[in-house]
Amino acid sequence: MSDLDAVGKADGWRCWLCDGAVDPDASVNADLGPSVDSFGVAKGKKGGASAERLAHRACNTMKGKVAPVVPWAEHLLVAEPAPIVETVERLSRKGGRELVARCMSADDAAEASEWLLDRLSRFAPGVRFETQINPGGGQYMLMLKAS
């Protein structure tokens, strides 16, 4: 296991699961204290690599009970948002592109696209993603592609 300070600095002292700030001076026994999580893209898959990431102790503990969930921001106006963790794992493993949300306006789709790319830059820093917005049926489809 890596040094907590090194992992914290690499992740900018942000929890990779909830994207909240992690206090480097908090007790490792506190719910919002720092912990090192060794979950990564394709963890548990044959030949898959896991990376050590910074997480709140509570987020890391909860992830042990249930599959991790990275929520979409509540302020975004998106319909049927795709689960981020599973989508990232699938695209990282197989490539291609996937529909990740539907939006009612081009502005909503652009805002969701910007937020998603920013969030993924911290969630999966080793993978480069691109988005594409496609109009159709009176809606705007937000597509995500691993490049």
N, CA, C and O atoms as a GROMACS GRO file, in nm:
protein
  588
    1MET      N    1   0.085  -0.118   0.000
    1MET     CA    2   0.000   0.000   0.000
    1MET      C    3   0.089   0.123   0.000
    1MET      O    4   0.192   0.127   0.066
    2SER      N    5   0.047   0.223  -0.074
    2SER     CA    6   0.123   0.346  -0.085
    2SER      C    7   0.106   0.434   0.038
    2SER      O    8   0.018   0.413   0.121
    3ASP      N    9   0.192   0.532   0.046
    3ASP     CA   10   0.186   0.631   0.152
    3ASP      C   11   0.061   0.716   0.134
    3ASP      O   12   0.032   0.760   0.023
    4LEU      N   13  -0.014   0.739   0.242
    4LEU     CA   14  -0.138   0.815   0.236
    4LEU      C   15  -0.116   0.955   0.181
    4LEU      O   16  -0.197   1.004   0.102
    5ASP      N   17  -0.008   1.021   0.221
    5ASP     CA   18   0.019   1.156   0.171
    5ASP      C   19   0.044   1.157   0.020
    5ASP      O   20  -0.002   1.248  -0.050
    6ALA      N   21   0.115   1.057  -0.030
    6ALA     CA   22   0.142   1.051  -0.174
    6ALA      C   23   0.013   1.029  -0.253
    6ALA      O   24  -0.008   1.093  -0.356
    7VAL      N   25  -0.073   0.940  -0.205
    7VAL     CA   26  -0.200   0.914  -0.273
    7VAL      C   27  -0.289   1.039  -0.264
    7VAL      O   28  -0.354   1.076  -0.361
    8GLY      N   29  -0.291   1.103  -0.146
    8GLY     CA   30  -0.371   1.224  -0.129
    8GLY      C   31  -0.327   1.336  -0.222
    8GLY      O   32  -0.410   1.402  -0.283
    9LYS      N   33  -0.198   1.357  -0.231
    9LYS     CA   34  -0.147   1.462  -0.320
    9LYS      C   35  -0.178   1.429  -0.466
    9LYS      O   36  -0.214   1.518  -0.543
   10ALA      N   37  -0.164   1.303  -0.505
   10ALA     CA   38  -0.192   1.263  -0.643
   10ALA      C   39  -0.339   1.288  -0.679
   10ALA      O   40  -0.370   1.323  -0.793
   11ASP      N   41  -0.429   1.269  -0.583
   11ASP     CA   42  -0.572   1.290  -0.608
   11ASP      C   43  -0.620   1.428  -0.567
   11ASP      O   44  -0.740   1.454  -0.566
   12GLY      N   45  -0.527   1.517  -0.534
   12GLY     CA   46  -0.565   1.654  -0.500
   12GLY      C   47  -0.649   1.663  -0.373
   12GLY      O   48  -0.727   1.757  -0.357
   13TRP      N   49  -0.634   1.567  -0.284
   13TRP     CA   50  -0.709   1.560  -0.159
   13TRP      C   51  -0.860   1.568  -0.183
   13TRP      O   52  -0.932   1.637  -0.112
   14ARG      N   53  -0.905   1.494  -0.287
   14ARG     CA   54  -1.048   1.481  -0.317
   14ARG      C   55  -1.082   1.333  -0.320
   14ARG      O   56  -1.005   1.252  -0.372
   15CYS      N   57  -1.195   1.299  -0.263
   15CYS     CA   58  -1.243   1.160  -0.263
   15CYS      C   59  -1.280   1.121  -0.406
   15CYS      O   60  -1.358   1.191  -0.472
   16TRP      N   61  -1.225   1.012  -0.454
   16TRP     CA   62  -1.250   0.972  -0.592
   16TRP      C   63  -1.393   0.922  -0.610
   16TRP      O   64  -1.441   0.916  -0.724
   17LEU      N   65  -1.462   0.887  -0.502
   17LEU     CA   66  -1.598   0.838  -0.513
   17LEU      C   67  -1.702   0.949  -0.509
   17LEU      O   68  -1.787   0.958  -0.597
   18CYS      N   69  -1.696   1.035  -0.406
   18CYS     CA   70  -1.798   1.140  -0.393
   18CYS      C   71  -1.749   1.274  -0.445
   18CYS      O   72  -1.830   1.367  -0.458
   19ASP      N   73  -1.622   1.288  -0.475
   19ASP     CA   74  -1.559   1.410  -0.526
   19ASP      C   75  -1.554   1.520  -0.420
   19ASP      O   76  -1.527   1.636  -0.453
   20GLY      N   77  -1.580   1.486  -0.295
   20GLY     CA   78  -1.571   1.584  -0.187
   20GLY      C   79  -1.428   1.601  -0.139
   20GLY      O   80  -1.344   1.513  -0.157
   21ALA      N   81  -1.402   1.717  -0.078
   21ALA     CA   82  -1.269   1.744  -0.024
   21ALA      C   83  -1.240   1.650   0.093
   21ALA      O   84  -1.329   1.619   0.173
   22VAL      N   85  -1.115   1.606   0.102
   22VAL     CA   86  -1.070   1.521   0.212
   22VAL      C   87  -0.968   1.601   0.292
   22VAL      O   88  -0.872   1.654   0.237
   23ASP      N   89  -0.990   1.611   0.422
   23ASP     CA   90  -0.901   1.686   0.511
   23ASP      C   91  -0.779   1.599   0.543
   23ASP      O   92  -0.793   1.496   0.608
   24PRO      N   93  -0.661   1.639   0.498
   24PRO     CA   94  -0.542   1.557   0.523
   24PRO      C   95  -0.505   1.549   0.671
   24PRO      O   96  -0.432   1.460   0.712
   25ASP      N   97  -0.558   1.642   0.750
   25ASP     CA   98  -0.527   1.643   0.893
   25ASP      C   99  -0.631   1.571   0.978
   25ASP      O  100  -0.613   1.557   1.099
   26ALA      N  101  -0.740   1.525   0.916
   26ALA     CA  102  -0.844   1.454   0.991
   26ALA      C  103  -0.793   1.317   1.032
   26ALA      O  104  -0.703   1.260   0.969
   27SER      N  105  -0.850   1.265   1.138
   27SER     CA  106  -0.815   1.131   1.184
   27SER      C  107  -0.856   1.027   1.080
   27SER      O  108  -0.962   1.039   1.019
   28VAL      N  109  -0.773   0.928   1.060
   28VAL     CA  110  -0.807   0.821   0.965
   28VAL      C  111  -0.925   0.738   1.017
   28VAL      O  112  -0.981   0.657   0.943
   29ASN      N  113  -0.962   0.757   1.144
   29ASN     CA  114  -1.076   0.686   1.201
   29ASN      C  115  -1.207   0.765   1.188
   29ASN      O  116  -1.314   0.710   1.214
   30ALA      N  117  -1.199   0.892   1.147
   30ALA     CA  118  -1.319   0.974   1.129
   30ALA      C  119  -1.384   0.939   0.996
   30ALA      O  120  -1.316   0.901   0.900
   31ASP      N  121  -1.516   0.952   0.989
   31ASP     CA  122  -1.588   0.920   0.865
   31ASP      C  123  -1.536   1.001   0.746
   31ASP      O  124  -1.527   0.948   0.635
   32LEU      N  125  -1.503   1.129   0.768
   32LEU     CA  126  -1.453   1.212   0.658
   32LEU      C  127  -1.301   1.217   0.654
   32LEU      O  128  -1.243   1.298   0.583
   33GLY      N  129  -1.238   1.130   0.731
   33GLY     CA  130  -1.093   1.121   0.730
   33GLY      C  131  -1.043   1.048   0.606
   33GLY      O  132  -1.120   0.980   0.539
   34PRO      N  133  -0.914   1.062   0.576
   34PRO     CA  134  -0.858   1.003   0.455
   34PRO      C  135  -0.834   0.853   0.467
   34PRO      O  136  -0.799   0.802   0.574
   35SER      N  137  -0.853   0.784   0.357
   35SER     CA  138  -0.817   0.642   0.349
   35SER      C  139  -0.774   0.612   0.206
   35SER      O  140  -0.810   0.683   0.113
   36VAL      N  141  -0.697   0.507   0.190
   36VAL     CA  142  -0.651   0.465   0.058
   36VAL      C  143  -0.738   0.349   0.013
   36VAL      O  144  -0.754   0.250   0.084
   37ASP      N  145  -0.794   0.363  -0.107
   37ASP     CA  146  -0.879   0.261  -0.166
   37ASP      C  147  -0.807   0.203  -0.286
   37ASP      O  148  -0.754   0.277  -0.369
   38SER      N  149  -0.805   0.073  -0.296
   38SER     CA  150  -0.734   0.010  -0.409
   38SER      C  151  -0.830  -0.039  -0.516
   38SER      O  152  -0.807  -0.143  -0.578
   39PHE      N  153  -0.937   0.035  -0.537
   39PHE     CA  154  -1.032   0.002  -0.643
   39PHE      C  155  -0.990   0.073  -0.770
   39PHE      O  156  -0.948   0.189  -0.765
   40GLY      N  157  -1.000   0.005  -0.881
   40GLY     CA  158  -0.965   0.069  -1.006
   40GLY      C  159  -1.044   0.012  -1.121
   40GLY      O  160  -1.121  -0.083  -1.102
   41VAL      N  161  -1.026   0.067  -1.236
   41VAL     CA  162  -1.094   0.019  -1.356
   41VAL      C  163  -1.053  -0.125  -1.380
   41VAL      O  164  -0.935  -0.159  -1.378
   42ALA      N  165  -1.152  -0.208  -1.404
   42ALA     CA  166  -1.132  -0.351  -1.433
   42ALA      C  167  -1.073  -0.428  -1.316
   42ALA      O  168  -1.006  -0.529  -1.335
   43LYS      N  169  -1.098  -0.381  -1.193
   43LYS     CA  170  -1.049  -0.454  -1.077
   43LYS      C  171  -1.114  -0.592  -1.071
   43LYS      O  172  -1.233  -0.607  -1.096
   44GLY      N  173  -1.036  -0.688  -1.040
   44GLY     CA  174  -1.086  -0.824  -1.027
   44GLY      C  175  -1.095  -0.898  -1.160
   44GLY      O  176  -1.122  -1.018  -1.161
   45LYS      N  177  -1.073  -0.832  -1.268
   45LYS     CA  178  -1.074  -0.897  -1.398
   45LYS      C  179  -0.936  -0.952  -1.427
   45LYS      O  180  -0.835  -0.897  -1.382
   46LYS      N  181  -0.930  -1.059  -1.500
   46LYS     CA  182  -0.803  -1.120  -1.533
   46LYS      C  183  -0.717  -1.018  -1.608
   46LYS      O  184  -0.756  -0.966  -1.712
   47GLY      N  185  -0.601  -0.990  -1.554
   47GLY     CA  186  -0.509  -0.896  -1.616
   47GLY      C  187  -0.545  -0.750  -1.589
   47GLY      O  188  -0.475  -0.660  -1.634
   48GLY      N  189  -0.655  -0.727  -1.514
   48GLY     CA  190  -0.697  -0.590  -1.486
   48GLY      C  191  -0.611  -0.528  -1.378
   48GLY      O  192  -0.567  -0.597  -1.285
   49ALA      N  193  -0.586  -0.402  -1.389
   49ALA     CA  194  -0.504  -0.332  -1.292
   49ALA      C  195  -0.592  -0.249  -1.201
   49ALA      O  196  -0.693  -0.193  -1.244
   50SER      N  197  -0.554  -0.240  -1.076
   50SER     CA  198  -0.623  -0.151  -0.985
   50SER      C  199  -0.525  -0.044  -0.942
   50SER      O  200  -0.404  -0.065  -0.941
   51ALA      N  201  -0.578   0.068  -0.909
   51ALA     CA  202  -0.495   0.181  -0.867
   51ALA      C  203  -0.535   0.221  -0.727
   51ALA      O  204  -0.650   0.204  -0.687
   52GLU      N  205  -0.440   0.275  -0.653
   52GLU     CA  206  -0.473   0.325  -0.521
   52GLU      C  207  -0.524   0.467  -0.534
   52GLU      O  208  -0.461   0.551  -0.598
   53ARG      N  209  -0.638   0.492  -0.474
   53ARG     CA  210  -0.705   0.621  -0.484
   53ARG      C  211  -0.742   0.669  -0.344
   53ARG      O  212  -0.757   0.589  -0.252
   54LEU      N  213  -0.757   0.799  -0.331
   54LEU     CA  214  -0.795   0.860  -0.204
   54LEU      C  215  -0.946   0.857  -0.190
   54LEU      O  216  -1.018   0.887  -0.285
   55ALA      N  217  -0.994   0.820  -0.073
   55ALA     CA  218  -1.137   0.819  -0.045
   55ALA      C  219  -1.160   0.860   0.100
   55ALA      O  220  -1.072   0.842   0.185
   56HIS      N  221  -1.278   0.915   0.127
   56HIS     CA  222  -1.317   0.933   0.267
   56HIS      C  223  -1.328   0.793   0.328
   56HIS      O  224  -1.360   0.697   0.258
   57ARG      N  225  -1.301   0.781   0.455
   57ARG     CA  226  -1.313   0.652   0.520
   57ARG      C  227  -1.455   0.597   0.505
   57ARG      O  228  -1.472   0.478   0.478
   58ALA      N  229  -1.557   0.684   0.522
   58ALA     CA  230  -1.696   0.639   0.510
   58ALA      C  231  -1.729   0.593   0.369
   58ALA      O  232  -1.798   0.493   0.351
   59CYS      N  233  -1.681   0.665   0.268
   59CYS     CA  234  -1.706   0.626   0.128
   59CYS      C  235  -1.640   0.492   0.099
   59CYS      O  236  -1.699   0.405   0.034
   60ASN      N  237  -1.518   0.474   0.148
   60ASN     CA  238  -1.444   0.351   0.126
   60ASN      C  239  -1.512   0.234   0.197
   60ASN      O  240  -1.522   0.125   0.141
   61THR      N  241  -1.559   0.257   0.318
   61THR     CA  242  -1.626   0.152   0.394
   61THR      C  243  -1.757   0.114   0.328
   61THR      O  244  -1.788  -0.005   0.314
   62MET      N  245  -1.835   0.213   0.286
   62MET     CA  246  -1.963   0.186   0.221
   62MET      C  247  -1.943   0.108   0.091
   62MET      O  248  -2.023   0.021   0.058
   63LYS      N  249  -1.836   0.140   0.018
   63LYS     CA  250  -1.808   0.072  -0.107
   63LYS      C  251  -1.784  -0.077  -0.084
   63LYS      O  252  -1.809  -0.159  -0.173
   64GLY      N  253  -1.737  -0.113   0.035
   64GLY     CA  254  -1.717  -0.254   0.066
   64GLY      C  255  -1.847  -0.330   0.083
   64GLY      O  256  -1.850  -0.452   0.068
   65LYS      N  257  -1.956  -0.257   0.114
   65LYS     CA  258  -2.086  -0.320   0.135
   65LYS      C  259  -2.169  -0.325   0.008
   65LYS      O  260  -2.240  -0.422  -0.017
   66VAL      N  261  -2.159  -0.221  -0.072
   66VAL     CA  262  -2.237  -0.212  -0.195
   66VAL      C  263  -2.145  -0.162  -0.306
   66VAL      O  264  -2.040  -0.103  -0.281
   67ALA      N  265  -2.186  -0.186  -0.430
   67ALA     CA  266  -2.107  -0.138  -0.543
   67ALA      C  267  -2.098   0.014  -0.538
   67ALA      O  268  -2.197   0.080  -0.504
   68PRO      N  269  -1.983   0.071  -0.571
   68PRO     CA  270  -1.969   0.216  -0.566
   68PRO      C  271  -2.059   0.287  -0.667
   68PRO      O  272  -2.083   0.238  -0.777
   69VAL      N  273  -2.109   0.401  -0.625
   69VAL     CA  274  -2.192   0.484  -0.712
   69VAL      C  275  -2.132   0.623  -0.717
   69VAL      O  276  -2.106   0.684  -0.613
   70VAL      N  277  -2.110   0.672  -0.835
   70VAL     CA  278  -2.065   0.810  -0.854
   70VAL      C  279  -2.186   0.886  -0.906
   70VAL      O  280  -2.225   0.868  -1.021
   71PRO      N  281  -2.246   0.970  -0.822
   71PRO     CA  282  -2.370   1.037  -0.864
   71PRO      C  283  -2.347   1.148  -0.964
   71PRO      O  284  -2.242   1.213  -0.965
   72TRP      N  285  -2.446   1.169  -1.048
   72TRP     CA  286  -2.448   1.285  -1.136
   72TRP      C  287  -2.483   1.406  -1.050
   72TRP      O  288  -2.555   1.391  -0.951
   73ALA      N  289  -2.434   1.522  -1.085
   73ALA     CA  290  -2.464   1.644  -1.010
   73ALA      C  291  -2.614   1.672  -1.015
   73ALA      O  292  -2.678   1.659  -1.120
   74GLU      N  293  -2.670   1.711  -0.901
   74GLU     CA  294  -2.813   1.734  -0.892
   74GLU      C  295  -2.861   1.852  -0.975
   74GLU      O  296  -2.978   1.855  -1.015
   75HIS      N  297  -2.774   1.948  -1.002
   75HIS     CA  298  -2.816   2.066  -1.077
   75HIS      C  299  -2.830   2.040  -1.228
   75HIS      O  300  -2.885   2.124  -1.300
   76LEU      N  301  -2.782   1.926  -1.276
   76LEU     CA  302  -2.790   1.896  -1.419
   76LEU      C  303  -2.930   1.851  -1.457
   76LEU      O  304  -2.994   1.775  -1.384
   77LEU      N  305  -2.978   1.897  -1.570
   77LEU     CA  306  -3.109   1.858  -1.621
   77LEU      C  307  -3.089   1.746  -1.724
   77LEU      O  308  -3.083   1.772  -1.844
   78VAL      N  309  -3.078   1.622  -1.674
   78VAL     CA  310  -3.057   1.506  -1.760
   78VAL      C  311  -3.163   1.401  -1.731
   78VAL      O  312  -3.209   1.387  -1.617
   79ALA      N  313  -3.201   1.328  -1.834
   79ALA     CA  314  -3.294   1.217  -1.820
   79ALA      C  315  -3.218   1.087  -1.839
   79ALA      O  316  -3.128   1.078  -1.922
   80GLU      N  317  -3.255   0.989  -1.761
   80GLU     CA  318  -3.196   0.856  -1.770
   80GLU      C  319  -3.044   0.858  -1.771
   80GLU      O  320  -2.983   0.802  -1.862
   81PRO      N  321  -2.981   0.921  -1.671
   81PRO     CA  322  -2.834   0.922  -1.669
   81PRO      C  323  -2.779   0.781  -1.647
   81PRO      O  324  -2.829   0.705  -1.564
   82ALA      N  325  -2.676   0.748  -1.722
   82ALA     CA  326  -2.613   0.616  -1.711
   82ALA      C  327  -2.532   0.609  -1.582
   82ALA      O  328  -2.482   0.711  -1.534
   83PRO      N  329  -2.518   0.489  -1.525
   83PRO     CA  330  -2.431   0.473  -1.408
   83PRO      C  331  -2.285   0.496  -1.447
   83PRO      O  332  -2.232   0.428  -1.535
   84ILE      N  333  -2.221   0.590  -1.383
   84ILE     CA  334  -2.087   0.633  -1.422
   84ILE      C  335  -1.983   0.523  -1.404
   84ILE      O  336  -1.901   0.500  -1.493
   85VAL      N  337  -1.985   0.455  -1.289
   85VAL     CA  338  -1.882   0.353  -1.262
   85VAL      C  339  -1.885   0.243  -1.367
   85VAL      O  340  -1.781   0.209  -1.424
   86GLU      N  341  -2.002   0.187  -1.393
   86GLU     CA  342  -2.013   0.078  -1.489
   86GLU      C  343  -1.980   0.123  -1.631
   86GLU      O  344  -1.916   0.050  -1.706
   87THR      N  345  -2.022   0.244  -1.666
   87THR     CA  346  -1.995   0.296  -1.800
   87THR      C  347  -1.845   0.314  -1.822
   87THR      O  348  -1.792   0.277  -1.926
   88VAL      N  349  -1.777   0.371  -1.722
   88VAL     CA  350  -1.632   0.390  -1.733
   88VAL      C  351  -1.561   0.256  -1.744
   88VAL      O  352  -1.469   0.241  -1.825
   89GLU      N  353  -1.602   0.159  -1.664
   89GLU     CA  354  -1.539   0.027  -1.670
   89GLU      C  355  -1.558  -0.037  -1.808
   89GLU      O  356  -1.464  -0.091  -1.867
   90ARG      N  357  -1.681  -0.029  -1.859
   90ARG     CA  358  -1.710  -0.090  -1.990
   90ARG      C  359  -1.633  -0.022  -2.102
   90ARG      O  360  -1.571  -0.089  -2.184
   91LEU      N  361  -1.636   0.112  -2.106
   91LEU     CA  362  -1.566   0.184  -2.212
   91LEU      C  363  -1.415   0.167  -2.203
   91LEU      O  364  -1.346   0.160  -2.305
   92SER      N  365  -1.363   0.160  -2.081
   92SER     CA  366  -1.219   0.141  -2.064
   92SER      C  367  -1.176   0.004  -2.112
   92SER      O  368  -1.065  -0.013  -2.164
   93ARG      N  369  -1.262  -0.092  -2.095
   93ARG     CA  370  -1.231  -0.230  -2.132
   93ARG      C  371  -1.256  -0.259  -2.280
   93ARG      O  372  -1.173  -0.322  -2.346
   94LYS      N  373  -1.370  -0.211  -2.333
   94LYS     CA  374  -1.409  -0.247  -2.468
   94LYS      C  375  -1.396  -0.136  -2.571
   94LYS      O  376  -1.395  -0.161  -2.691
   95GLY      N  377  -1.385  -0.012  -2.524
   95GLY     CA  378  -1.383   0.099  -2.617
   95GLY      C  379  -1.522   0.130  -2.669
   95GLY      O  380  -1.621   0.087  -2.610
   96GLY      N  381  -1.529   0.201  -2.777
   96GLY     CA  382  -1.658   0.237  -2.835
   96GLY      C  383  -1.716   0.361  -2.770
   96GLY      O  384  -1.644   0.440  -2.708
   97ARG      N  385  -1.846   0.378  -2.783
   97ARG     CA  386  -1.913   0.491  -2.722
   97ARG      C  387  -2.049   0.447  -2.671
   97ARG      O  388  -2.105   0.347  -2.716
   98GLU      N  389  -2.102   0.523  -2.576
   98GLU     CA  390  -2.230   0.490  -2.516
   98GLU      C  391  -2.311   0.615  -2.492
   98GLU      O  392  -2.257   0.723  -2.466
   99LEU      N  393  -2.442   0.599  -2.500
   99LEU     CA  394  -2.535   0.704  -2.464
   99LEU      C  395  -2.536   0.711  -2.311
   99LEU      O  396  -2.563   0.611  -2.245
  100VAL      N  397  -2.508   0.829  -2.256
  100VAL     CA  398  -2.502   0.840  -2.110
  100VAL      C  399  -2.613   0.927  -2.051
  100VAL      O  400  -2.639   0.921  -1.931
  101ALA      N  401  -2.679   1.009  -2.135
  101ALA     CA  402  -2.790   1.090  -2.084
  101ALA      C  403  -2.864   1.152  -2.201
  101ALA      O  404  -2.812   1.167  -2.311
  102ARG      N  405  -2.989   1.188  -2.173
  102ARG     CA  406  -3.070   1.263  -2.267
  102ARG      C  407  -3.101   1.398  -2.204
  102ARG      O  408  -3.127   1.405  -2.084
  103CYS      N  409  -3.098   1.504  -2.284
  103CYS     CA  410  -3.123   1.639  -2.235
  103CYS      C  411  -3.228   1.705  -2.324
  103CYS      O  412  -3.241   1.672  -2.442
  104MET      N  413  -3.303   1.798  -2.266
  104MET     CA  414  -3.410   1.865  -2.341
  104MET      C  415  -3.358   1.981  -2.426
  104MET      O  416  -3.423   2.019  -2.523
  105SER      N  417  -3.242   2.036  -2.393
  105SER     CA  418  -3.189   2.148  -2.472
  105SER      C  419  -3.040   2.127  -2.498
  105SER      O  420  -2.973   2.050  -2.429
  106ALA      N  421  -2.991   2.196  -2.598
  106ALA     CA  422  -2.849   2.189  -2.631
  106ALA      C  423  -2.765   2.247  -2.517
  106ALA      O  424  -2.656   2.197  -2.488
  107ASP      N  425  -2.816   2.352  -2.453
  107ASP     CA  426  -2.743   2.411  -2.340
  107ASP      C  427  -2.732   2.314  -2.222
  107ASP      O  428  -2.627   2.304  -2.160
  108ASP      N  429  -2.842   2.242  -2.193
  108ASP     CA  430  -2.837   2.141  -2.086
  108ASP      C  431  -2.737   2.032  -2.119
  108ASP      O  432  -2.663   1.986  -2.032
  109ALA      N  433  -2.735   1.989  -2.245
  109ALA     CA  434  -2.641   1.884  -2.288
  109ALA      C  435  -2.498   1.933  -2.278
  109ALA      O  436  -2.410   1.858  -2.236
  110ALA      N  437  -2.473   2.058  -2.317
  110ALA     CA  438  -2.338   2.114  -2.309
  110ALA      C  439  -2.292   2.124  -2.164
  110ALA      O  440  -2.176   2.094  -2.134
  111GLU      N  441  -2.381   2.165  -2.075
  111GLU     CA  442  -2.346   2.174  -1.933
  111GLU      C  443  -2.318   2.036  -1.875
  111GLU      O  444  -2.223   2.019  -1.799
  112ALA      N  445  -2.400   1.938  -1.909
  112ALA     CA  446  -2.379   1.801  -1.862
  112ALA      C  447  -2.248   1.744  -1.917
  112ALA      O  448  -2.176   1.674  -1.846
  113SER      N  449  -2.218   1.774  -2.042
  113SER     CA  450  -2.094   1.728  -2.104
  113SER      C  451  -1.972   1.784  -2.032
  113SER      O  452  -1.879   1.711  -2.000
  114GLU      N  453  -1.974   1.913  -2.007
  114GLU     CA  454  -1.863   1.979  -1.938
  114GLU      C  455  -1.844   1.922  -1.798
  114GLU      O  456  -1.732   1.894  -1.756
  115TRP      N  457  -1.955   1.905  -1.725
  115TRP     CA  458  -1.947   1.850  -1.590
  115TRP      C  459  -1.892   1.707  -1.593
  115TRP      O  460  -1.804   1.673  -1.514
  116LEU      N  461  -1.943   1.624  -1.685
  116LEU     CA  462  -1.901   1.484  -1.692
  116LEU      C  463  -1.753   1.470  -1.723
  116LEU      O  464  -1.684   1.391  -1.659
  117LEU      N  465  -1.704   1.546  -1.820
  117LEU     CA  466  -1.561   1.537  -1.853
  117LEU      C  467  -1.474   1.583  -1.737
  117LEU      O  468  -1.368   1.525  -1.711
  118ASP      N  469  -1.517   1.687  -1.667
  118ASP     CA  470  -1.442   1.734  -1.550
  118ASP      C  471  -1.442   1.628  -1.441
  118ASP      O  472  -1.337   1.601  -1.382
  119ARG      N  473  -1.557   1.567  -1.414
  119ARG     CA  474  -1.568   1.464  -1.309
  119ARG      C  475  -1.485   1.341  -1.345
  119ARG      O  476  -1.419   1.284  -1.258
  120LEU      N  477  -1.489   1.301  -1.471
  120LEU     CA  478  -1.414   1.182  -1.512
  120LEU      C  479  -1.264   1.206  -1.510
  120LEU      O  480  -1.187   1.111  -1.496
  121SER      N  481  -1.221   1.331  -1.524
  121SER     CA  482  -1.078   1.360  -1.518
  121SER      C  483  -1.022   1.328  -1.380
  121SER      O  484  -0.903   1.302  -1.365
  122ARG      N  485  -1.107   1.329  -1.279
  122ARG     CA  486  -1.065   1.293  -1.143
  122ARG      C  487  -1.101   1.149  -1.109
  122ARG      O  488  -1.027   1.082  -1.037
  123PHE      N  489  -1.212   1.101  -1.161
  123PHE     CA  490  -1.257   0.965  -1.131
  123PHE      C  491  -1.169   0.861  -1.200
  123PHE      O  492  -1.129   0.762  -1.139
  124ALA      N  493  -1.139   0.883  -1.325
  124ALA     CA  494  -1.057   0.789  -1.403
  124ALA      C  495  -0.948   0.866  -1.476
  124ALA      O  496  -0.953   0.880  -1.598
  125PRO      N  497  -0.849   0.917  -1.402
  125PRO     CA  498  -0.749   1.004  -1.464
  125PRO      C  499  -0.661   0.936  -1.570
  125PRO      O  500  -0.599   1.005  -1.651
  126GLY      N  501  -0.656   0.806  -1.570
  126GLY     CA  502  -0.573   0.736  -1.666
  126GLY      C  503  -0.641   0.711  -1.800
  126GLY      O  504  -0.579   0.655  -1.891
  127VAL      N  505  -0.768   0.751  -1.812
  127VAL     CA  506  -0.844   0.726  -1.934
  127VAL      C  507  -0.886   0.860  -1.993
  127VAL      O  508  -0.933   0.948  -1.920
  128ARG      N  509  -0.870   0.875  -2.122
  128ARG     CA  510  -0.911   0.999  -2.189
  128ARG      C  511  -1.050   0.979  -2.248
  128ARG      O  512  -1.074   0.883  -2.321
  129PHE      N  513  -1.141   1.070  -2.215
  129PHE     CA  514  -1.278   1.061  -2.264
  129PHE      C  515  -1.312   1.180  -2.351
  129PHE      O  516  -1.254   1.288  -2.337
  130GLU      N  517  -1.405   1.159  -2.442
  130GLU     CA  518  -1.461   1.265  -2.526
  130GLU      C  519  -1.612   1.252  -2.519
  130GLU      O  520  -1.665   1.143  -2.497
  131THR      N  521  -1.682   1.364  -2.537
  131THR     CA  522  -1.827   1.358  -2.544
  131THR      C  523  -1.872   1.407  -2.681
  131THR      O  524  -1.800   1.477  -2.752
  132GLN      N  525  -1.991   1.368  -2.715
  132GLN     CA  526  -2.053   1.410  -2.840
  132GLN      C  527  -2.200   1.434  -2.809
  132GLN      O  528  -2.263   1.354  -2.740
  133ILE      N  529  -2.255   1.543  -2.861
  133ILE     CA  530  -2.396   1.575  -2.842
  133ILE      C  531  -2.466   1.561  -2.976
  133ILE      O  532  -2.431   1.628  -3.073
  134ASN      N  533  -2.566   1.472  -2.980
  134ASN     CA  534  -2.639   1.445  -3.103
  134ASN      C  535  -2.786   1.484  -3.086
  134ASN      O  536  -2.852   1.434  -2.996
  135PRO      N  537  -2.837   1.574  -3.172
  135PRO     CA  538  -2.980   1.605  -3.165
  135PRO      C  539  -3.060   1.493  -3.228
  135PRO      O  540  -3.016   1.426  -3.322
  136GLY      N  541  -3.181   1.473  -3.174
  136GLY     CA  542  -3.267   1.371  -3.231
  136GLY      C  543  -3.395   1.355  -3.153
  136GLY      O  544  -3.393   1.345  -3.031
  137GLY      N  545  -3.506   1.354  -3.223
  137GLY     CA  546  -3.634   1.331  -3.158
  137GLY      C  547  -3.673   1.441  -3.060
  137GLY      O  548  -3.743   1.415  -2.962
  138GLY      N  549  -3.628   1.564  -3.084
  138GLY     CA  550  -3.661   1.674  -2.994
  138GLY      C  551  -3.577   1.677  -2.868
  138GLY      O  552  -3.604   1.755  -2.776
  139GLN      N  553  -3.476   1.592  -2.862
  139GLN     CA  554  -3.386   1.585  -2.746
  139GLN      C  555  -3.242   1.591  -2.794
  139GLN      O  556  -3.214   1.591  -2.914
  140TYR      N  557  -3.154   1.596  -2.699
  140TYR     CA  558  -3.010   1.596  -2.728
  140TYR      C  559  -2.947   1.480  -2.652
  140TYR      O  560  -2.955   1.473  -2.529
  141MET      N  561  -2.886   1.391  -2.726
  141MET     CA  562  -2.825   1.272  -2.668
  141MET      C  563  -2.679   1.300  -2.637
  141MET      O  564  -2.604   1.345  -2.724
  142LEU      N  565  -2.640   1.275  -2.513
  142LEU     CA  566  -2.502   1.292  -2.470
  142LEU      C  567  -2.431   1.158  -2.478
  142LEU      O  568  -2.466   1.064  -2.406
  143MET      N  569  -2.333   1.150  -2.565
  143MET     CA  570  -2.257   1.027  -2.586
  143MET      C  571  -2.120   1.042  -2.520
  143MET      O  572  -2.063   1.151  -2.520
  144LEU      N  573  -2.069   0.933  -2.465
  144LEU     CA  574  -1.936   0.930  -2.406
  144LEU      C  575  -1.853   0.827  -2.479
  144LEU      O  576  -1.898   0.716  -2.507
  145LYS      N  577  -1.729   0.865  -2.509
  145LYS     CA  578  -1.637   0.778  -2.581
  145LYS      C  579  -1.502   0.778  -2.512
  145LYS      O  580  -1.450   0.884  -2.476
  146ALA      N  581  -1.445   0.659  -2.493
  146ALA     CA  582  -1.307   0.649  -2.443
  146ALA      C  583  -1.216   0.656  -2.564
  146ALA      O  584  -1.233   0.582  -2.661
  147SER      N  585  -1.118   0.747  -2.557
  147SER     CA  586  -1.031   0.762  -2.674
  147SER      C  587  -0.888   0.726  -2.641
  147SER      O  588  -0.801   0.732  -2.728
   0.00000   0.00000   0.00000
